[in-house]
Amino acid sequence: MTAGWAALAAVLLLAASGAATLNEHPVRSAMAGALCGLGALGAVNLLAGWTGVSLPMNCAAAYVSVVLGAPGVALMLALRMVLGA
């Protein structure tokens, strides 16, 4: 099962890097997306006391927030609501 998760992570990384290369400044846009994703993950956990919603701080959550950015954090929040975890 670990090989399947590694393959999915590699596909996500290739898709994100391919989308970043379409921009005029690919490194800057990739770094901005990664920082925005980490900021969104931090904001969700910082506001957990008021909202009652938090995301686990682990390698998978960090990977999704860095590679997919803020939409990845929103996806994790939506999956948390749908799956009820």
Jmol script that loads the backbone (N, CA, C; Angstrom):
load data "model"
ATOM      1  N   MET A   1       0.819  -1.192   0.000  1.00  0.00           N
ATOM      2  CA  MET A   1       0.000   0.000   0.000  1.00  0.00           C
ATOM      3  C   MET A   1       0.862   1.254   0.000  1.00  0.00           C
ATOM      4  N   THR A   2       2.056   1.178   0.570  1.00  0.00           N
ATOM      5  CA  THR A   2       2.943   2.332   0.610  1.00  0.00           C
ATOM      6  C   THR A   2       3.384   2.739  -0.788  1.00  0.00           C
ATOM      7  N   ALA A   3       3.588   1.785  -1.661  1.00  0.00           N
ATOM      8  CA  ALA A   3       3.990   2.104  -3.031  1.00  0.00           C
ATOM      9  C   ALA A   3       2.886   2.855  -3.762  1.00  0.00           C
ATOM     10  N   GLY A   4       1.649   2.531  -3.474  1.00  0.00           N
ATOM     11  CA  GLY A   4       0.536   3.237  -4.090  1.00  0.00           C
ATOM     12  C   GLY A   4       0.478   4.697  -3.652  1.00  0.00           C
ATOM     13  N   TRP A   5       0.706   4.951  -2.353  1.00  0.00           N
ATOM     14  CA  TRP A   5       0.715   6.326  -1.861  1.00  0.00           C
ATOM     15  C   TRP A   5       1.896   7.094  -2.432  1.00  0.00           C
ATOM     16  N   ALA A   6       3.038   6.438  -2.572  1.00  0.00           N
ATOM     17  CA  ALA A   6       4.211   7.092  -3.153  1.00  0.00           C
ATOM     18  C   ALA A   6       3.963   7.439  -4.616  1.00  0.00           C
ATOM     19  N   ALA A   7       3.293   6.551  -5.339  1.00  0.00           N
ATOM     20  CA  ALA A   7       2.977   6.830  -6.740  1.00  0.00           C
ATOM     21  C   ALA A   7       1.999   7.996  -6.856  1.00  0.00           C
ATOM     22  N   LEU A   8       1.001   8.044  -5.981  1.00  0.00           N
ATOM     23  CA  LEU A   8       0.056   9.159  -5.983  1.00  0.00           C
ATOM     24  C   LEU A   8       0.760  10.470  -5.656  1.00  0.00           C
ATOM     25  N   ALA A   9       1.674  10.444  -4.695  1.00  0.00           N
ATOM     26  CA  ALA A   9       2.436  11.646  -4.343  1.00  0.00           C
ATOM     27  C   ALA A   9       3.293  12.111  -5.512  1.00  0.00           C
ATOM     28  N   ALA A  10       3.899  11.181  -6.233  1.00  0.00           N
ATOM     29  CA  ALA A  10       4.718  11.542  -7.381  1.00  0.00           C
ATOM     30  C   ALA A  10       3.871  12.148  -8.496  1.00  0.00           C
ATOM     31  N   VAL A  11       2.700  11.598  -8.735  1.00  0.00           N
ATOM     32  CA  VAL A  11       1.811  12.141  -9.766  1.00  0.00           C
ATOM     33  C   VAL A  11       1.364  13.549  -9.397  1.00  0.00           C
ATOM     34  N   LEU A  12       1.005  13.775  -8.133  1.00  0.00           N
ATOM     35  CA  LEU A  12       0.612  15.108  -7.683  1.00  0.00           C
ATOM     36  C   LEU A  12       1.755  16.104  -7.826  1.00  0.00           C
ATOM     37  N   LEU A  13       2.955  15.682  -7.487  1.00  0.00           N
ATOM     38  CA  LEU A  13       4.113  16.555  -7.601  1.00  0.00           C
ATOM     39  C   LEU A  13       4.397  16.903  -9.059  1.00  0.00           C
ATOM     40  N   LEU A  14       4.297  15.932  -9.952  1.00  0.00           N
ATOM     41  CA  LEU A  14       4.505  16.203 -11.373  1.00  0.00           C
ATOM     42  C   LEU A  14       3.431  17.111 -11.944  1.00  0.00           C
ATOM     43  N   ALA A  15       2.183  16.918 -11.534  1.00  0.00           N
ATOM     44  CA  ALA A  15       1.097  17.772 -12.015  1.00  0.00           C
ATOM     45  C   ALA A  15       1.272  19.202 -11.532  1.00  0.00           C
ATOM     46  N   ALA A  16       1.641  19.381 -10.284  1.00  0.00           N
ATOM     47  CA  ALA A  16       1.838  20.724  -9.751  1.00  0.00           C
ATOM     48  C   ALA A  16       3.034  21.409 -10.398  1.00  0.00           C
ATOM     49  N   SER A  17       4.115  20.681 -10.609  1.00  0.00           N
ATOM     50  CA  SER A  17       5.281  21.292 -11.249  1.00  0.00           C
ATOM     51  C   SER A  17       5.009  21.579 -12.719  1.00  0.00           C
ATOM     52  N   GLY A  18       4.223  20.742 -13.368  1.00  0.00           N
ATOM     53  CA  GLY A  18       3.845  21.023 -14.751  1.00  0.00           C
ATOM     54  C   GLY A  18       2.979  22.259 -14.864  1.00  0.00           C
ATOM     55  N   ALA A  19       2.073  22.451 -13.925  1.00  0.00           N
ATOM     56  CA  ALA A  19       1.236  23.653 -13.932  1.00  0.00           C
ATOM     57  C   ALA A  19       2.071  24.884 -13.617  1.00  0.00           C
ATOM     58  N   ALA A  20       3.062  24.752 -12.766  1.00  0.00           N
ATOM     59  CA  ALA A  20       3.901  25.897 -12.416  1.00  0.00           C
ATOM     60  C   ALA A  20       4.776  26.335 -13.587  1.00  0.00           C
ATOM     61  N   THR A  21       5.169  25.414 -14.448  1.00  0.00           N
ATOM     62  CA  THR A  21       6.040  25.781 -15.567  1.00  0.00           C
ATOM     63  C   THR A  21       5.293  26.564 -16.644  1.00  0.00           C
ATOM     64  N   LEU A  22       3.977  26.574 -16.618  1.00  0.00           N
ATOM     65  CA  LEU A  22       3.214  27.344 -17.589  1.00  0.00           C
ATOM     66  C   LEU A  22       3.279  28.836 -17.298  1.00  0.00           C
ATOM     67  N   ASN A  23       3.710  29.202 -16.116  1.00  0.00           N
ATOM     68  CA  ASN A  23       3.812  30.594 -15.714  1.00  0.00           C
ATOM     69  C   ASN A  23       5.131  31.177 -16.202  1.00  0.00           C
ATOM     70  N   GLU A  24       5.204  32.496 -16.256  1.00  0.00           N
ATOM     71  CA  GLU A  24       6.439  33.163 -16.684  1.00  0.00           C
ATOM     72  C   GLU A  24       7.564  32.981 -15.665  1.00  0.00           C
ATOM     73  N   HIS A  25       7.207  32.942 -14.384  1.00  0.00           N
ATOM     74  CA  HIS A  25       8.175  32.750 -13.302  1.00  0.00           C
ATOM     75  C   HIS A  25       7.785  31.501 -12.524  1.00  0.00           C
ATOM     76  N   PRO A  26       8.168  30.313 -12.990  1.00  0.00           N
ATOM     77  CA  PRO A  26       7.681  29.077 -12.368  1.00  0.00           C
ATOM     78  C   PRO A  26       8.152  28.869 -10.934  1.00  0.00           C
ATOM     79  N   VAL A  27       9.380  29.225 -10.617  1.00  0.00           N
ATOM     80  CA  VAL A  27       9.888  29.001  -9.262  1.00  0.00           C
ATOM     81  C   VAL A  27       9.167  29.921  -8.276  1.00  0.00           C
ATOM     82  N   ARG A  28       8.984  31.177  -8.687  1.00  0.00           N
ATOM     83  CA  ARG A  28       8.301  32.120  -7.806  1.00  0.00           C
ATOM     84  C   ARG A  28       6.863  31.700  -7.557  1.00  0.00           C
ATOM     85  N   SER A  29       6.169  31.236  -8.600  1.00  0.00           N
ATOM     86  CA  SER A  29       4.772  30.834  -8.405  1.00  0.00           C
ATOM     87  C   SER A  29       4.676  29.557  -7.569  1.00  0.00           C
ATOM     88  N   ALA A  30       5.613  28.632  -7.737  1.00  0.00           N
ATOM     89  CA  ALA A  30       5.602  27.410  -6.935  1.00  0.00           C
ATOM     90  C   ALA A  30       5.884  27.730  -5.467  1.00  0.00           C
ATOM     91  N   MET A  31       6.832  28.611  -5.214  1.00  0.00           N
ATOM     92  CA  MET A  31       7.140  28.984  -3.830  1.00  0.00           C
ATOM     93  C   MET A  31       5.986  29.758  -3.195  1.00  0.00           C
ATOM     94  N   ALA A  32       5.338  30.624  -3.966  1.00  0.00           N
ATOM     95  CA  ALA A  32       4.207  31.378  -3.433  1.00  0.00           C
ATOM     96  C   ALA A  32       3.052  30.442  -3.093  1.00  0.00           C
ATOM     97  N   GLY A  33       2.800  29.456  -3.935  1.00  0.00           N
ATOM     98  CA  GLY A  33       1.747  28.487  -3.653  1.00  0.00           C
ATOM     99  C   GLY A  33       2.056  27.642  -2.435  1.00  0.00           C
ATOM    100  N   ALA A  34       3.310  27.242  -2.297  1.00  0.00           N
ATOM    101  CA  ALA A  34       3.716  26.440  -1.137  1.00  0.00           C
ATOM    102  C   ALA A  34       3.588  27.242   0.152  1.00  0.00           C
ATOM    103  N   LEU A  35       4.041  28.486   0.136  1.00  0.00           N
ATOM    104  CA  LEU A  35       3.932  29.321   1.333  1.00  0.00           C
ATOM    105  C   LEU A  35       2.480  29.625   1.670  1.00  0.00           C
ATOM    106  N   CYS A  36       1.669  29.826   0.652  1.00  0.00           N
ATOM    107  CA  CYS A  36       0.244  30.080   0.884  1.00  0.00           C
ATOM    108  C   CYS A  36      -0.422  28.840   1.488  1.00  0.00           C
ATOM    109  N   GLY A  37      -0.068  27.668   1.015  1.00  0.00           N
ATOM    110  CA  GLY A  37      -0.619  26.435   1.567  1.00  0.00           C
ATOM    111  C   GLY A  37      -0.205  26.210   3.008  1.00  0.00           C
ATOM    112  N   LEU A  38       1.063  26.454   3.307  1.00  0.00           N
ATOM    113  CA  LEU A  38       1.519  26.308   4.694  1.00  0.00           C
ATOM    114  C   LEU A  38       0.862  27.346   5.594  1.00  0.00           C
ATOM    115  N   GLY A  39       0.678  28.549   5.068  1.00  0.00           N
ATOM    116  CA  GLY A  39      -0.011  29.578   5.843  1.00  0.00           C
ATOM    117  C   GLY A  39      -1.455  29.210   6.117  1.00  0.00           C
ATOM    118  N   ALA A  40      -2.122  28.633   5.113  1.00  0.00           N
ATOM    119  CA  ALA A  40      -3.517  28.214   5.302  1.00  0.00           C
ATOM    120  C   ALA A  40      -3.613  27.084   6.317  1.00  0.00           C
ATOM    121  N   LEU A  41      -2.691  26.138   6.261  1.00  0.00           N
ATOM    122  CA  LEU A  41      -2.687  25.047   7.232  1.00  0.00           C
ATOM    123  C   LEU A  41      -2.437  25.580   8.642  1.00  0.00           C
ATOM    124  N   GLY A  42      -1.503  26.515   8.761  1.00  0.00           N
ATOM    125  CA  GLY A  42      -1.240  27.117  10.058  1.00  0.00           C
ATOM    126  C   GLY A  42      -2.431  27.916  10.567  1.00  0.00           C
ATOM    127  N   ALA A  43      -3.108  28.634   9.664  1.00  0.00           N
ATOM    128  CA  ALA A  43      -4.269  29.430  10.067  1.00  0.00           C
ATOM    129  C   ALA A  43      -5.413  28.542  10.543  1.00  0.00           C
ATOM    130  N   VAL A  44      -5.618  27.421   9.864  1.00  0.00           N
ATOM    131  CA  VAL A  44      -6.681  26.497  10.281  1.00  0.00           C
ATOM    132  C   VAL A  44      -6.400  25.979  11.680  1.00  0.00           C
ATOM    133  N   ASN A  45      -5.162  25.613  11.944  1.00  0.00           N
ATOM    134  CA  ASN A  45      -4.827  25.074  13.268  1.00  0.00           C
ATOM    135  C   ASN A  45      -4.752  26.167  14.324  1.00  0.00           C
ATOM    136  N   LEU A  46      -4.399  27.390  13.928  1.00  0.00           N
ATOM    137  CA  LEU A  46      -4.356  28.492  14.877  1.00  0.00           C
ATOM    138  C   LEU A  46      -5.762  28.879  15.330  1.00  0.00           C
ATOM    139  N   LEU A  47      -6.720  28.822  14.418  1.00  0.00           N
ATOM    140  CA  LEU A  47      -8.097  29.190  14.723  1.00  0.00           C
ATOM    141  C   LEU A  47      -8.941  28.015  15.198  1.00  0.00           C
ATOM    142  N   ALA A  48      -8.323  26.884  15.472  1.00  0.00           N
ATOM    143  CA  ALA A  48      -9.064  25.683  15.884  1.00  0.00           C
ATOM    144  C   ALA A  48      -9.806  25.883  17.191  1.00  0.00           C
ATOM    145  N   GLY A  49      -9.313  26.736  18.055  1.00  0.00           N
ATOM    146  CA  GLY A  49      -9.988  26.987  19.323  1.00  0.00           C
ATOM    147  C   GLY A  49     -11.330  27.687  19.135  1.00  0.00           C
ATOM    148  N   TRP A  50     -11.420  28.537  18.136  1.00  0.00           N
ATOM    149  CA  TRP A  50     -12.666  29.256  17.883  1.00  0.00           C
ATOM    150  C   TRP A  50     -13.609  28.489  16.967  1.00  0.00           C
ATOM    151  N   THR A  51     -13.040  27.800  15.986  1.00  0.00           N
ATOM    152  CA  THR A  51     -13.895  27.117  15.009  1.00  0.00           C
ATOM    153  C   THR A  51     -14.200  25.682  15.383  1.00  0.00           C
ATOM    154  N   GLY A  52     -13.347  25.055  16.155  1.00  0.00           N
ATOM    155  CA  GLY A  52     -13.534  23.650  16.505  1.00  0.00           C
ATOM    156  C   GLY A  52     -13.076  22.704  15.417  1.00  0.00           C
ATOM    157  N   VAL A  53     -12.429  23.227  14.381  1.00  0.00           N
ATOM    158  CA  VAL A  53     -11.949  22.412  13.263  1.00  0.00           C
ATOM    159  C   VAL A  53     -10.432  22.505  13.230  1.00  0.00           C
ATOM    160  N   SER A  54      -9.784  21.367  13.175  1.00  0.00           N
ATOM    161  CA  SER A  54      -8.328  21.358  13.059  1.00  0.00           C
ATOM    162  C   SER A  54      -7.915  20.232  12.116  1.00  0.00           C
ATOM    163  N   LEU A  55      -6.729  20.366  11.595  1.00  0.00           N
ATOM    164  CA  LEU A  55      -6.145  19.334  10.738  1.00  0.00           C
ATOM    165  C   LEU A  55      -4.900  18.800  11.428  1.00  0.00           C
ATOM    166  N   PRO A  56      -4.621  17.524  11.263  1.00  0.00           N
ATOM    167  CA  PRO A  56      -3.434  16.968  11.920  1.00  0.00           C
ATOM    168  C   PRO A  56      -2.162  17.530  11.290  1.00  0.00           C
ATOM    169  N   MET A  57      -1.174  17.760  12.126  1.00  0.00           N
ATOM    170  CA  MET A  57       0.125  18.221  11.633  1.00  0.00           C
ATOM    171  C   MET A  57       1.008  16.990  11.459  1.00  0.00           C
ATOM    172  N   ASN A  58       0.977  16.417  10.262  1.00  0.00           N
ATOM    173  CA  ASN A  58       1.809  15.259   9.965  1.00  0.00           C
ATOM    174  C   ASN A  58       2.403  15.432   8.570  1.00  0.00           C
ATOM    175  N   CYS A  59       3.166  14.457   8.124  1.00  0.00           N
ATOM    176  CA  CYS A  59       3.852  14.570   6.836  1.00  0.00           C
ATOM    177  C   CYS A  59       2.872  14.638   5.673  1.00  0.00           C
ATOM    178  N   ALA A  60       1.785  13.905   5.737  1.00  0.00           N
ATOM    179  CA  ALA A  60       0.819  13.898   4.642  1.00  0.00           C
ATOM    180  C   ALA A  60       0.132  15.255   4.521  1.00  0.00           C
ATOM    181  N   ALA A  61      -0.269  15.847   5.625  1.00  0.00           N
ATOM    182  CA  ALA A  61      -0.917  17.156   5.585  1.00  0.00           C
ATOM    183  C   ALA A  61       0.054  18.231   5.106  1.00  0.00           C
ATOM    184  N   ALA A  62       1.293  18.156   5.542  1.00  0.00           N
ATOM    185  CA  ALA A  62       2.304  19.113   5.094  1.00  0.00           C
ATOM    186  C   ALA A  62       2.564  18.966   3.599  1.00  0.00           C
ATOM    187  N   TYR A  63       2.639  17.733   3.117  1.00  0.00           N
ATOM    188  CA  TYR A  63       2.872  17.490   1.691  1.00  0.00           C
ATOM    189  C   TYR A  63       1.733  18.056   0.849  1.00  0.00           C
ATOM    190  N   VAL A  64       0.497  17.774   1.253  1.00  0.00           N
ATOM    191  CA  VAL A  64      -0.652  18.258   0.494  1.00  0.00           C
ATOM    192  C   VAL A  64      -0.697  19.777   0.509  1.00  0.00           C
ATOM    193  N   SER A  65      -0.421  20.389   1.648  1.00  0.00           N
ATOM    194  CA  SER A  65      -0.491  21.845   1.711  1.00  0.00           C
ATOM    195  C   SER A  65       0.631  22.506   0.921  1.00  0.00           C
ATOM    196  N   VAL A  66       1.809  21.892   0.851  1.00  0.00           N
ATOM    197  CA  VAL A  66       2.908  22.468   0.076  1.00  0.00           C
ATOM    198  C   VAL A  66       2.702  22.254  -1.415  1.00  0.00           C
ATOM    199  N   VAL A  67       2.314  21.057  -1.813  1.00  0.00           N
ATOM    200  CA  VAL A  67       2.192  20.766  -3.243  1.00  0.00           C
ATOM    201  C   VAL A  67       0.936  21.391  -3.847  1.00  0.00           C
ATOM    202  N   LEU A  68      -0.190  21.282  -3.161  1.00  0.00           N
ATOM    203  CA  LEU A  68      -1.445  21.783  -3.721  1.00  0.00           C
ATOM    204  C   LEU A  68      -1.798  23.189  -3.248  1.00  0.00           C
ATOM    205  N   GLY A  69      -1.154  23.681  -2.219  1.00  0.00           N
ATOM    206  CA  GLY A  69      -1.400  25.032  -1.746  1.00  0.00           C
ATOM    207  C   GLY A  69      -2.688  25.135  -0.943  1.00  0.00           C
ATOM    208  N   ALA A  70      -3.265  26.340  -0.963  1.00  0.00           N
ATOM    209  CA  ALA A  70      -4.497  26.588  -0.204  1.00  0.00           C
ATOM    210  C   ALA A  70      -5.658  25.713  -0.684  1.00  0.00           C
ATOM    211  N   PRO A  71      -5.800  25.438  -1.995  1.00  0.00           N
ATOM    212  CA  PRO A  71      -6.864  24.507  -2.388  1.00  0.00           C
ATOM    213  C   PRO A  71      -6.690  23.111  -1.793  1.00  0.00           C
ATOM    214  N   GLY A  72      -5.460  22.684  -1.561  1.00  0.00           N
ATOM    215  CA  GLY A  72      -5.222  21.403  -0.920  1.00  0.00           C
ATOM    216  C   GLY A  72      -5.691  21.395   0.522  1.00  0.00           C
ATOM    217  N   VAL A  73      -5.505  22.515   1.222  1.00  0.00           N
ATOM    218  CA  VAL A  73      -5.981  22.620   2.596  1.00  0.00           C
ATOM    219  C   VAL A  73      -7.507  22.612   2.609  1.00  0.00           C
ATOM    220  N   ALA A  74      -8.119  23.330   1.659  1.00  0.00           N
ATOM    221  CA  ALA A  74      -9.580  23.320   1.562  1.00  0.00           C
ATOM    222  C   ALA A  74     -10.089  21.913   1.243  1.00  0.00           C
ATOM    223  N   LEU A  75      -9.364  21.180   0.406  1.00  0.00           N
ATOM    224  CA  LEU A  75      -9.734  19.802   0.095  1.00  0.00           C
ATOM    225  C   LEU A  75      -9.658  18.921   1.336  1.00  0.00           C
ATOM    226  N   MET A  76      -8.616  19.090   2.130  1.00  0.00           N
ATOM    227  CA  MET A  76      -8.513  18.293   3.358  1.00  0.00           C
ATOM    228  C   MET A  76      -9.638  18.625   4.332  1.00  0.00           C
ATOM    229  N   LEU A  77     -10.025  19.902   4.405  1.00  0.00           N
ATOM    230  CA  LEU A  77     -11.143  20.278   5.269  1.00  0.00           C
ATOM    231  C   LEU A  77     -12.452  19.687   4.763  1.00  0.00           C
ATOM    232  N   ALA A  78     -12.646  19.717   3.446  1.00  0.00           N
ATOM    233  CA  ALA A  78     -13.869  19.139   2.875  1.00  0.00           C
ATOM    234  C   ALA A  78     -13.919  17.629   3.097  1.00  0.00           C
ATOM    235  N   LEU A  79     -12.789  16.951   2.921  1.00  0.00           N
ATOM    236  CA  LEU A  79     -12.755  15.511   3.159  1.00  0.00           C
ATOM    237  C   LEU A  79     -12.999  15.192   4.623  1.00  0.00           C
ATOM    238  N   ARG A  80     -12.525  16.043   5.507  1.00  0.00           N
ATOM    239  CA  ARG A  80     -12.762  15.830   6.931  1.00  0.00           C
ATOM    240  C   ARG A  80     -14.254  15.937   7.243  1.00  0.00           C
ATOM    241  N   MET A  81     -14.951  16.883   6.584  1.00  0.00           N
ATOM    242  CA  MET A  81     -16.394  17.034   6.798  1.00  0.00           C
ATOM    243  C   MET A  81     -17.159  15.865   6.201  1.00  0.00           C
ATOM    244  N   VAL A  82     -16.777  15.446   4.996  1.00  0.00           N
ATOM    245  CA  VAL A  82     -17.503  14.371   4.317  1.00  0.00           C
ATOM    246  C   VAL A  82     -17.301  13.032   5.027  1.00  0.00           C
ATOM    247  N   LEU A  83     -16.066  12.742   5.381  1.00  0.00           N
ATOM    248  CA  LEU A  83     -15.767  11.457   6.001  1.00  0.00           C
ATOM    249  C   LEU A  83     -16.057  11.452   7.490  1.00  0.00           C
ATOM    250  N   GLY A  84     -16.217  12.609   8.073  1.00  0.00           N
ATOM    251  CA  GLY A  84     -16.543  12.681   9.497  1.00  0.00           C
ATOM    252  C   GLY A  84     -15.415  12.246  10.405  1.00  0.00           C
ATOM    253  N   ALA A  85     -14.194  12.371   9.947  1.00  0.00           N
ATOM    254  CA  ALA A  85     -13.052  11.930  10.750  1.00  0.00           C
ATOM    255  C   ALA A  85     -12.621  12.991  11.721  1.00  0.00           C
TER     256      ALA A  85
END
end "model"
wireframe off; spacefill off
backbone 0.3
color backbone group
